[in-house]
Amino acid sequence: MPSASCGVFPEFTLRKPSSETDIQNWASKHFNKHTQGLFRRKVSIANMLAWSSEPIKKPMIMTADRGVKKEAVEIFKLIQMYMGDRRARTDPLSVALDVAVKGWSCQGLRDELYIQLCRQTTENFRYDSLERGWELMAICLAFFPPTPRFHSYLEGYIYRHMDPLNDTKGVAISSYAKYCYRKLQKAALTGAKKGLQKPSLEEIKHARNAIFSPSMFGSSLEEVMALQKERELPGAGAALGEGVRDQTEIFRVPGDIDEVNALKLQVDQWKVPTGLEDPHIPASLLKLWYRELEEPLIPHEYYEECITHYDSPEAAVKVVLGLPHINKMVLCYLIRFLQVFAQPANVAVTKMDINNLAMVMAPNCLRCQSDDPRVIFENTRKEMSFIRGLVQRLDTSFMDGIL
């Protein structure tokens, strides 16, 4: 198994957890009372949060849901199987698939699953087991987050393992933790895997591999470009752009989410999509690619300047020309793309005029960081106006022939 230390982990904003988010505090309020031995002595919180080779007889978290009670016991066995602490009848990836499907299908099971993973990666001196436990947590975070009530506690647990001093016996715990921290932040924003199709074995393989190499989705522009040095633009965005045709009501109708997920997996495996019959599929994935960039296409430090000059196309163009080179190139490619769709002959077919195009694409270029609904509502209008001004005035002729 490759070492996580070979992955690429850029700098990102850390929020140091408070002592109140310590997982033991949460456990003291929500855990079932477990007993052991002939005299049924109560198991301490510390022992309940430490690795165990034994199965559990009831959920770690109190619940009245009979289905969750049953599944919690079974999922603990699956975690032990994946980590190599229990004999498995199938290969580890199939076990991981069973775990991910259970967590994805049952929201009430997610906190139980994550607390079990926290337990099995605590005071675990079987180093192969420890590494597989962190690996399984990373895989699960690719498909679903914990509930909001447990989020800050899981965040705190992961944060406390990001110090390289936690690394031991060749197990790069800090690298796994950094990856999990990023996935947790992303999962909290995007939610669980969308669609009706449950996670597939191919997606499980991809989620595991993504720990060691950046994905085309959810990474920074710099990471994406580092993976394809021979190009001047990110291949995923360019290829998807070419796959979107202009003879339908593009961007107005969303693509089937399960087909979008399937295409996403294909693109992330460096397979250039061909023969795309339904243009709504690449159109939806194109928006998703921009939306999932680790940092927005127009970086946060330029946001206020964009909002300030929302009603001045000339000032908007000036802002774009001052962006970092790769951001400017990708944004200019997108604006050129929108300028083609904004031509009257195409609008007559697509029913998407410049205002509609700006409304659809603005959230994929700019991200308001305020939590105030009034500010968000007001800025939404300004974001649309800013992008509309760029479609009207930005000279993108230099982008011809660049891919």
Buried (B, 14 or more C-beta within 10 A) or exposed (E): EEEBBEBBBEEEEEEEBEEEBBBEBBBEEBBBEBEEEEEEEEBEBEEBBBBBEEEBEBBBBEBEEEEBBEBBBBBBBBBBBBBBBBEBEEEBBBBBBBBBBBBBEBBBBBBBBBBBBBBBBBEBEBEBBBBBBBBBBBBBBBBBBBEEEBBBBBBBBBBBBBEEEBBEEEBBBBBBBBBBBBBBBBBBEBEBBEEEBBBBEBBBBBBBEBBBEBBBBBBBBBBBBEBBEEEBBBBBBBBBBBBBBBEBEBBEEEBBBEBBBBBBBBBBEEEEBEEBEBBBBBBBBBBBBBBBBBBBBBBEEBBEBBBEBBEBBEBBBEBBEEBEEBBBBBBBBBBBBBBEBBEEEBBEBBEBBBEBBBBBBBBBBBBBEEEEEEEEEBBBEBBBBBBBBBBBBBEBEEBEEBB
